[in-house]
Amino acid sequence: MLYPWQSEDWQRLNAERERMPGAWLLTGGAGIGKLAFAEHLAQSLLCENPGADHQPCGQCQACRWFASGTHPDFRRLSPFSDDEEDGKEAKTTRKLPQIKIEAVREVIDFAHLTAHRAGRRVILVEPAENLNLAAANALLKILEEPPEAVLFLLVSHAPQRLLPTIRSRCRQFALTRPAEAAALAWLREQGIANAEVELAHNGGAPLFDHDPDLAALRAQFVRGLGQPSFAGMLQLAELVDKNKQLSLLQPLSWLQKWLHDLAALCLAGRLRYYPDQERALSALAARCDATQLMACQRGLTELAPFAQHTLNNRLQLEAVLMDYLKIFAGAKAG
């Protein structure tokens, strides 16, 4: 399936089919549909009766196999479960953080087999930056001399984290972020309430998990950030602590985006994640200490890798929120 905003990208890629490389590296921000695009491309390459514009027919045996996840000439290499989608926010359950060498060896063996349908074989790797070093080096060897009629599709949110030698063996293809109007139209079709607020909070990327209860909790948390006080910060930590399904990662992400907007408002007069909170952020920007703001941002960055660990969430969040208060220590707290 292609998303509505991907038609131009599809046309751009089709123009290069006559000189198809051994490996594509599909790049772009999280949540814009890179994985869906790669899967659609894989299906179109395996389809036995492609239609106009290289669209897969959806009816042939190959398309039926692909739709059911059983195509013998397709492999997907990922550290995530099948229900984990491109660009979704992190879950509270732990996931295998890396693609390991054993998995790469399996797809290398697959790549050297004869195609089941006497056609092309396709290997999808996503997100490619999750390859550990041994796995990346193993993949590099086959990318240097790929078997005939084997195509690798690497999907990456952060291609700078890939080995330069892997990047050099792939043809890079940057997918386009959807325009705001297109993203909002699609979200409204999906029945997302407060589509403008949700799209802004996700940085303009329309593919995200939408939980109305979590969105309401986030709104309550953000309103508290707009009125910083000692008692108020303790109440926010208590609010999060009462919701045991939350990991520390989520309130840290909310606060990190809030600080981003606060800094952006001070430096450039712009908001990205919370445009609906412009009044509160503008009032805080007039009071903030830039040095303390940067210190709070650094503290959040250092804590983020441990946000899924078995820490005392309430104590950790209280400490972070006390650092947040220091940003406004030079003015009377609300």
C-alpha positions as CSV (number, residue, x, y, z in Angstrom):
1,M,0.0,0.0,0.0
2,L,1.1,3.5,-0.8
3,Y,0.0,6.5,1.2
4,P,-1.6,9.4,-0.7
5,W,1.5,11.6,-0.3
6,Q,3.8,9.0,-1.9
7,S,2.6,9.1,-5.5
8,E,5.4,11.4,-6.6
9,D,8.0,9.4,-4.8
10,W,6.7,6.3,-6.6
11,Q,7.0,8.0,-10.0
12,R,10.6,9.1,-9.2
13,L,11.5,5.5,-8.3
14,N,9.8,4.0,-11.3
15,A,12.0,6.3,-13.5
16,E,15.0,4.4,-12.2
17,R,13.7,0.8,-12.7
18,E,15.6,0.3,-15.9
19,R,18.8,0.6,-14.1
20,M,17.8,-1.1,-10.9
21,P,20.6,-1.4,-8.4
22,G,21.5,-4.3,-6.2
23,A,20.4,-2.4,-3.1
24,W,18.2,0.6,-2.3
25,L,18.6,2.7,0.8
26,L,15.2,4.3,1.6
27,T,15.7,7.2,4.0
28,G,13.6,9.9,5.6
29,G,12.1,10.8,9.0
30,A,10.2,8.4,11.2
31,G,6.5,8.2,10.6
32,I,6.3,9.1,6.9
33,G,5.7,5.6,5.6
34,K,9.1,4.4,4.5
35,L,8.3,0.8,5.5
36,A,5.0,0.8,3.6
37,F,6.7,2.2,0.5
38,A,9.4,-0.5,0.7
39,E,6.9,-3.3,1.1
40,H,4.9,-2.0,-1.8
41,L,8.0,-1.9,-3.9
42,A,8.9,-5.4,-2.9
43,Q,5.4,-6.6,-3.8
44,S,5.6,-4.9,-7.2
45,L,8.9,-6.5,-8.0
46,L,7.6,-10.0,-7.1
47,C,4.2,-9.5,-8.7
48,E,3.6,-11.8,-11.7
49,N,1.2,-9.5,-13.5
50,P,2.0,-5.9,-12.6
51,G,-0.3,-3.2,-13.9
52,A,0.2,0.3,-15.2
53,D,2.7,2.3,-13.3
54,H,4.3,-0.9,-12.0
55,Q,1.5,-1.3,-9.4
56,P,1.2,-4.9,-8.1
57,C,-2.0,-6.6,-9.3
58,G,-3.0,-7.9,-5.9
59,Q,-4.6,-11.0,-7.5
60,C,-1.8,-13.3,-8.6
61,Q,-0.4,-16.1,-6.5
62,A,2.7,-14.0,-5.7
63,C,0.6,-11.1,-4.4
64,R,-1.5,-13.4,-2.3
65,W,1.6,-15.0,-0.8
66,F,3.0,-11.5,-0.2
67,A,-0.2,-10.3,1.5
68,S,-0.2,-13.4,3.8
69,G,3.5,-13.0,4.6
70,T,4.5,-16.3,3.1
71,H,6.1,-15.4,-0.2
72,P,9.1,-17.8,-0.6
73,D,11.2,-15.2,-2.4
74,F,10.9,-12.5,0.2
75,R,12.6,-12.1,3.5
76,R,12.2,-9.3,6.1
77,L,15.0,-8.6,8.6
78,S,14.0,-6.6,11.6
79,P,14.5,-6.5,15.4
80,F,10.8,-5.7,15.8
81,S,7.7,-7.9,15.8
82,D,5.4,-7.9,12.8
83,D,2.9,-5.5,14.4
84,E,5.5,-2.8,15.0
85,E,4.9,-0.1,12.3
86,D,7.1,2.6,10.8
87,G,7.2,5.7,12.9
88,K,5.1,4.6,15.8
89,E,5.9,5.8,19.2
90,A,7.9,3.4,21.4
91,K,6.0,0.8,23.4
92,T,6.4,0.1,27.1
93,T,7.5,-3.5,26.3
94,R,11.1,-4.1,25.6
95,K,12.2,-5.1,22.1
96,L,15.3,-6.7,20.8
97,P,17.4,-3.6,20.1
98,Q,19.6,-4.9,17.4
99,I,19.6,-7.0,14.3
100,K,22.2,-9.7,15.0
101,I,24.6,-11.5,12.8
102,E,22.7,-14.9,13.1
103,A,19.7,-13.3,11.3
104,V,21.9,-11.8,8.6
105,R,23.5,-15.2,8.0
106,E,20.1,-16.7,7.5
107,V,19.2,-14.1,4.8
108,I,22.6,-14.5,3.1
109,D,21.9,-18.3,2.8
110,F,18.5,-17.4,1.4
111,A,20.0,-15.0,-1.1
112,H,22.1,-17.8,-2.6
113,L,19.2,-20.1,-3.2
114,T,17.4,-20.4,-6.5
115,A,14.3,-18.3,-6.7
116,H,11.1,-20.3,-6.0
117,R,9.2,-18.6,-8.9
118,A,12.2,-18.3,-11.2
119,G,12.3,-14.5,-10.7
120,R,13.7,-12.0,-8.3
121,R,14.3,-12.4,-4.6
122,V,13.9,-9.4,-2.3
123,I,15.4,-8.8,1.2
124,L,14.0,-6.0,3.3
125,V,16.1,-4.7,6.2
126,E,14.5,-2.3,8.6
127,P,15.5,-0.2,10.4
128,A,18.9,-0.8,8.9
129,E,20.7,1.3,11.5
130,N,19.7,-1.4,14.1
131,L,22.3,-3.8,12.6
132,N,25.0,-4.4,15.1
133,L,28.6,-4.2,14.0
134,A,29.1,-7.9,13.2
135,A,25.8,-8.0,11.4
136,A,26.6,-4.9,9.4
137,N,29.9,-6.3,8.3
138,A,28.3,-9.5,7.2
139,L,25.7,-7.7,5.2
140,L,28.4,-5.5,3.6
141,K,30.1,-8.6,2.2
142,I,27.1,-9.7,0.2
143,L,26.3,-6.1,-0.8
144,E,29.7,-5.9,-2.4
145,E,29.0,-8.9,-4.6
146,P,25.2,-9.4,-4.5
147,P,23.9,-12.6,-6.2
148,E,22.1,-12.2,-9.5
149,A,18.4,-11.2,-9.3
150,V,18.6,-10.4,-5.6
151,L,17.5,-6.9,-4.4
152,F,18.1,-5.5,-1.0
153,L,15.8,-2.8,0.4
154,L,17.3,-1.0,3.4
155,V,15.0,1.3,5.3
156,S,16.6,3.8,7.6
157,H,15.4,6.7,9.9
158,A,19.1,7.6,10.6
159,P,21.4,6.6,7.7
160,Q,24.3,8.5,9.3
161,R,24.4,5.6,11.8
162,L,25.1,3.1,9.0
163,L,28.6,2.1,8.0
164,P,29.8,4.5,5.3
165,T,30.7,1.4,3.3
166,I,27.1,0.1,3.4
167,R,25.8,3.5,2.3
168,S,28.2,3.5,-0.6
169,R,27.0,0.1,-1.8
170,C,23.4,1.3,-1.9
171,R,21.5,3.8,-4.1
172,Q,20.0,6.3,-1.7
173,F,16.4,7.4,-2.2
174,A,15.0,10.0,0.2
175,L,11.3,9.8,0.7
176,T,9.3,13.0,0.9
177,R,7.7,14.2,4.1
178,P,4.0,14.8,3.4
179,A,2.7,18.4,3.2
180,E,0.7,19.5,6.2
181,A,-2.5,19.6,4.3
182,A,-2.1,16.1,3.0
183,A,-1.1,14.7,6.4
184,L,-4.1,16.4,8.1
185,A,-6.5,15.1,5.4
186,W,-5.3,11.6,5.9
187,L,-5.5,11.8,9.7
188,R,-9.1,13.1,9.6
189,E,-10.0,10.2,7.3
190,Q,-8.7,7.9,10.0
191,G,-11.0,9.6,12.5
192,I,-8.2,11.2,14.6
193,A,-9.5,13.8,17.0
194,N,-7.6,17.1,17.3
195,A,-5.7,16.2,14.1
196,E,-3.8,19.5,14.1
197,V,-2.6,19.1,17.7
198,E,-1.6,15.4,17.2
199,L,0.2,16.1,13.9
200,A,2.2,18.9,15.4
201,H,3.1,16.9,18.5
202,N,4.5,14.2,16.2
203,G,6.7,16.7,14.2
204,G,4.5,16.7,11.1
205,A,4.8,12.9,10.6
206,P,1.3,11.4,10.3
207,L,2.0,7.8,11.1
208,F,1.9,7.4,14.9
209,D,0.0,5.4,17.5
210,H,-3.0,7.4,18.6
211,D,-4.4,6.7,22.0
212,P,-7.1,9.2,23.1
213,D,-6.5,8.5,26.8
214,L,-2.8,9.0,26.4
215,A,-3.4,12.2,24.4
216,A,-5.6,13.5,27.3
217,L,-3.0,12.6,29.8
218,R,-0.3,14.4,27.7
219,A,-2.5,17.5,27.5
220,Q,-2.8,17.6,31.3
221,F,0.9,17.1,31.7
222,V,1.7,19.9,29.2
223,R,-0.7,22.3,30.9
224,G,1.2,21.7,34.2
225,L,4.5,22.5,32.4
226,G,2.9,25.8,31.4
227,Q,2.5,26.8,35.1
228,P,5.8,25.8,36.8
229,S,5.7,25.6,40.6
230,F,7.2,23.3,43.1
231,A,3.8,21.9,44.1
232,G,2.8,21.7,40.5
233,M,5.8,19.6,39.5
234,L,5.2,17.1,42.3
235,Q,1.6,16.8,41.1
236,L,2.8,16.1,37.6
237,A,5.1,13.3,38.9
238,E,2.2,11.9,40.9
239,L,-0.1,12.0,37.8
240,V,2.4,10.0,35.8
241,D,3.0,7.6,38.7
242,K,-0.7,6.8,38.9
243,N,-0.7,5.6,35.3
244,K,1.3,2.5,35.7
245,Q,1.1,1.6,32.0
246,L,3.4,4.5,31.2
247,S,7.1,4.1,30.9
248,L,9.3,7.0,31.9
249,L,10.1,7.4,28.2
250,Q,6.7,9.0,27.4
251,P,6.7,12.0,29.9
252,L,10.4,12.5,29.1
253,S,9.5,12.8,25.4
254,W,6.7,15.2,26.2
255,L,9.0,17.4,28.3
256,Q,11.8,17.2,25.7
257,K,9.5,18.5,23.0
258,W,8.3,21.2,25.3
259,L,11.9,22.3,25.9
260,H,12.6,22.2,22.2
261,D,9.7,24.6,21.6
262,L,10.7,26.8,24.5
263,A,14.3,27.1,23.1
264,A,13.0,27.6,19.5
265,L,10.7,30.4,20.7
266,C,13.5,32.2,22.5
267,L,15.9,31.9,19.5
268,A,13.7,32.0,16.4
269,G,10.2,32.8,17.5
270,R,9.0,29.4,16.2
271,L,7.0,26.5,17.6
272,R,7.0,22.9,16.3
273,Y,5.4,20.5,18.7
274,Y,3.0,22.6,20.8
275,P,1.6,25.5,18.6
276,D,-1.6,25.3,20.6
277,Q,0.3,26.3,23.7
278,E,1.9,29.4,22.2
279,R,0.5,31.7,24.9
280,A,1.9,29.7,27.8
281,L,5.3,29.1,26.1
282,S,5.6,32.8,25.2
283,A,5.1,33.8,28.8
284,L,7.7,31.2,29.9
285,A,10.2,32.3,27.2
286,A,10.3,35.8,28.8
287,R,11.3,34.3,32.1
288,C,13.7,31.5,31.2
289,D,17.4,31.3,31.9
290,A,19.0,30.0,28.7
291,T,21.9,28.3,30.6
292,Q,19.5,26.3,32.8
293,L,17.4,25.5,29.8
294,M,20.4,23.9,28.1
295,A,21.3,22.1,31.3
296,C,17.8,20.6,31.6
297,Q,17.9,19.5,27.9
298,R,21.3,17.8,28.5
299,G,19.9,16.0,31.6
300,L,17.0,14.7,29.6
301,T,19.3,13.5,26.8
302,E,21.4,11.6,29.3
303,L,18.4,10.0,31.0
304,A,16.6,9.0,27.9
305,P,18.6,5.8,27.2
306,F,17.6,4.5,30.6
307,A,13.9,5.4,30.3
308,Q,12.8,1.8,29.7
309,H,14.8,0.4,32.6
310,T,13.5,-0.6,36.0
311,L,14.1,2.8,37.6
312,N,11.8,4.4,40.1
313,N,9.9,6.5,37.6
314,R,8.4,8.9,40.1
315,L,11.8,9.8,41.7
316,Q,13.4,10.2,38.3
317,L,10.7,12.4,36.9
318,E,10.6,14.5,40.1
319,A,14.3,15.1,39.7
320,V,13.9,16.1,36.0
321,L,11.0,18.4,36.8
322,M,13.0,20.1,39.6
323,D,15.7,20.8,37.0
324,Y,12.9,22.3,34.8
325,L,11.9,24.6,37.6
326,K,15.5,26.0,37.7
327,I,15.0,27.4,34.3
328,F,12.6,30.0,35.8
329,A,14.4,30.4,39.2
330,G,15.3,34.0,38.4
331,A,11.6,34.9,38.3
332,K,8.8,34.2,40.7
333,A,7.3,30.8,40.0
334,G,3.6,30.6,39.3
